[in-house]
Amino acid sequence: MAKRLGKAATAAQLEALRKRAAGCRDCPLWANATQTVFGEGDARAPIMIVGEQPGDVEDREGHPFVGPAGRILTQGLGEAGIDRRHVYITNAVKHFKWEPRGKRRLHKSPAQREIEACYQWLESEMQAVQPKLVVALGATAAKVLLGPRFRITQGRGEVQRREGLPDVIATYHPSFLLRIRSRPEGEEAYGQFVGDLRAASRYVQD
């Protein structure tokens, strides 16, 4: 990692990256998205949270994790003792990929080439913020950071190390928790999610 800049300089660096990313045309996703949804938060955050891609609400509003999944994330962070204002939150892919279903726009998983095209922005965010720990939400974010063989079911909640990256803890994506919240296993999974966030908090305090 490069020498860490002060908070104001890092914020300016992130703003410059945001402006550049707004004009990115390196994959086709920009054509059907309302806008680029770049990362936001504390420029010197010890924890960076990385999801998969913006959802419908995020695409319309231009901010990461402000829809239903974002409310679950904010709740989980609060229960884990983490102030959302003191983390940096972003996604592996910065445009919403969707397919029409009547009047609704339903999430569609990004293709590998789309993920690879967008990695330049995530990499630049990590280099700018230089967090002590990255929390990867869901399989896509975890595989982007830890490789295609990584499985949430096997490595969830454990600190993972990969050369050239901050340490990583992977956990469930809040959208997954939303999908299963009415099932018997939903409460247990949410408890594990909060436990993983607590582990992240303890890690950066050590």
Legacy VTK file of the C-alpha trace (Angstrom):
# vtk DataFile Version 3.0
C-alpha trace
ASCII
DATASET POLYDATA
POINTS 206 float
0.000 0.000 0.000
1.088 3.578 -0.673
1.745 6.020 2.160
-1.510 6.847 3.916
-2.689 10.410 3.374
-4.519 12.604 5.848
-8.307 12.504 6.022
-8.887 15.630 3.918
-6.452 14.530 1.227
-7.979 11.041 1.128
-11.486 12.512 0.864
-10.326 14.633 -2.073
-8.760 11.571 -3.687
-12.007 9.635 -3.302
-14.020 12.509 -4.760
-11.726 12.561 -7.804
-12.217 8.807 -8.200
-15.991 9.255 -7.894
-16.000 11.775 -10.734
-13.901 9.518 -12.940
-16.063 6.478 -12.199
-19.189 8.436 -13.162
-18.011 8.357 -16.756
-16.858 4.722 -16.798
-17.886 2.828 -19.930
-15.645 -0.219 -19.490
-18.587 -2.640 -19.388
-22.176 -2.427 -20.710
-23.892 -1.973 -17.344
-23.819 1.825 -17.447
-26.282 1.895 -20.366
-29.256 0.614 -18.325
-28.315 2.130 -14.973
-29.537 5.487 -13.724
-26.074 6.432 -12.481
-22.810 5.171 -11.065
-23.123 4.413 -7.353
-19.704 4.994 -5.814
-18.611 4.283 -2.264
-19.287 6.636 0.649
-18.276 7.082 4.251
-15.324 7.850 6.456
-12.255 8.433 4.275
-10.018 7.072 7.030
-12.315 4.273 8.148
-10.651 1.262 9.790
-13.422 -0.910 8.296
-14.471 -0.949 4.634
-17.684 -2.786 3.798
-18.001 -4.210 0.286
-21.239 -5.526 -1.179
-22.050 -6.873 -4.624
-23.745 -4.060 -6.561
-26.321 -1.291 -6.041
-29.972 -2.280 -5.869
-32.996 -0.520 -7.296
-33.226 2.145 -4.574
-29.460 2.737 -4.595
-29.485 3.139 -8.377
-32.208 5.785 -8.189
-30.756 7.675 -5.216
-27.060 7.326 -6.042
-25.906 6.079 -2.618
-24.809 2.581 -1.500
-26.954 0.521 0.897
-29.867 2.933 1.323
-32.632 0.454 0.400
-34.089 -2.465 2.394
-30.740 -4.298 2.532
-29.139 -1.078 3.738
-31.551 -0.909 6.659
-30.555 -4.442 7.655
-26.894 -3.458 7.393
-27.396 -0.343 9.520
-29.304 -2.375 12.130
-26.619 -5.045 12.231
-23.822 -2.493 12.539
-25.651 -0.825 15.402
-26.134 -4.098 17.257
-22.448 -4.853 16.751
-21.473 -1.494 18.231
-20.262 -0.005 14.935
-21.296 3.510 13.947
-22.158 3.473 10.238
-20.758 6.993 9.934
-17.303 5.649 10.804
-17.071 2.972 8.092
-16.620 3.230 4.344
-19.302 1.422 2.339
-19.069 0.451 -1.317
-19.809 -2.310 -3.821
-17.681 -4.511 -6.052
-19.766 -3.344 -9.045
-20.867 0.277 -9.278
-23.859 -0.021 -11.637
-27.200 -1.741 -11.042
-27.703 -4.792 -13.255
-31.369 -5.669 -13.574
-34.051 -7.314 -15.639
-37.665 -6.143 -16.003
-40.427 -8.043 -14.224
-43.637 -6.185 -14.955
-43.109 -2.700 -13.581
-40.329 -3.846 -11.267
-36.580 -3.954 -11.882
-35.180 -7.155 -10.402
-31.572 -7.689 -9.438
-29.479 -9.733 -11.841
-26.041 -10.995 -10.823
-23.153 -9.295 -12.617
-21.087 -11.326 -15.064
-17.432 -12.043 -14.420
-16.284 -9.615 -17.118
-18.408 -6.882 -15.543
-16.904 -7.590 -12.135
-13.398 -7.527 -13.587
-14.032 -4.253 -15.442
-15.172 -2.619 -12.199
-12.390 -3.932 -9.977
-10.222 -0.913 -10.829
-12.572 1.290 -8.783
-12.727 -1.003 -5.763
-8.964 -1.396 -5.846
-8.535 2.390 -5.962
-10.934 2.812 -3.029
-8.967 0.314 -0.947
-5.687 2.036 -1.848
-7.094 5.425 -0.872
-8.847 4.498 2.391
-6.346 1.814 3.437
-8.700 0.137 5.918
-7.386 -2.268 8.500
-10.163 -4.709 7.582
-12.604 -5.271 4.719
-15.975 -6.884 5.453
-17.167 -8.677 2.311
-20.947 -9.028 2.158
-22.037 -12.074 0.200
-20.451 -14.501 -2.222
-19.698 -12.088 -5.068
-17.771 -9.606 -2.928
-15.964 -12.440 -1.127
-14.876 -14.085 -4.377
-13.724 -10.768 -5.836
-11.422 -10.310 -2.849
-10.526 -13.881 -1.928
-10.727 -15.803 -5.186
-13.334 -18.003 -6.897
-12.847 -20.978 -4.572
-13.849 -19.124 -1.433
-17.156 -20.225 0.100
-19.125 -18.206 2.651
-20.406 -21.455 4.140
-16.869 -22.534 4.959
-14.995 -19.339 5.794
-17.647 -16.975 7.120
-16.572 -14.835 10.057
-12.913 -15.846 9.914
-10.113 -13.403 9.115
-8.761 -14.158 5.654
-5.437 -12.927 4.329
-4.462 -12.401 0.719
-1.287 -10.733 -0.506
-1.721 -7.123 -1.537
-5.065 -6.652 0.218
-6.234 -5.642 3.671
-7.398 -8.529 5.823
-10.939 -9.669 5.007
-13.895 -11.082 6.937
-16.721 -12.426 4.791
-20.311 -12.682 5.958
-23.833 -12.865 4.590
-25.211 -10.162 2.329
-28.121 -8.305 3.962
-30.313 -9.037 0.923
-29.890 -12.753 1.661
-30.990 -12.136 5.245
-34.056 -10.306 3.930
-34.975 -13.261 1.742
-34.831 -15.780 4.585
-36.022 -13.674 7.523
-39.417 -15.393 7.664
-37.876 -18.878 7.621
-36.836 -20.760 10.772
-33.153 -20.271 9.913
-33.518 -16.526 9.362
-33.025 -15.484 12.971
-29.954 -17.687 13.371
-28.372 -16.319 10.177
-28.973 -12.736 11.280
-27.380 -13.516 14.652
-24.334 -14.914 12.842
-24.188 -11.772 10.698
-24.152 -9.538 13.771
-21.554 -11.809 15.351
-19.318 -11.430 12.307
-19.655 -7.639 12.484
-18.740 -7.783 16.187
-15.661 -9.811 15.248
-14.753 -7.106 12.723
-15.120 -4.427 15.378
-12.891 -6.332 17.820
-10.293 -6.912 15.096
-9.775 -3.244 14.295
-9.576 -2.363 18.003
-6.764 -4.821 18.743
LINES 1 207
206 0 1 2 3 4 5 6 7 8 9 10 11 12 13 14 15 16 17 18 19 20 21 22 23 24 25 26 27 28 29 30 31 32 33 34 35 36 37 38 39 40 41 42 43 44 45 46 47 48 49 50 51 52 53 54 55 56 57 58 59 60 61 62 63 64 65 66 67 68 69 70 71 72 73 74 75 76 77 78 79 80 81 82 83 84 85 86 87 88 89 90 91 92 93 94 95 96 97 98 99 100 101 102 103 104 105 106 107 108 109 110 111 112 113 114 115 116 117 118 119 120 121 122 123 124 125 126 127 128 129 130 131 132 133 134 135 136 137 138 139 140 141 142 143 144 145 146 147 148 149 150 151 152 153 154 155 156 157 158 159 160 161 162 163 164 165 166 167 168 169 170 171 172 173 174 175 176 177 178 179 180 181 182 183 184 185 186 187 188 189 190 191 192 193 194 195 196 197 198 199 200 201 202 203 204 205
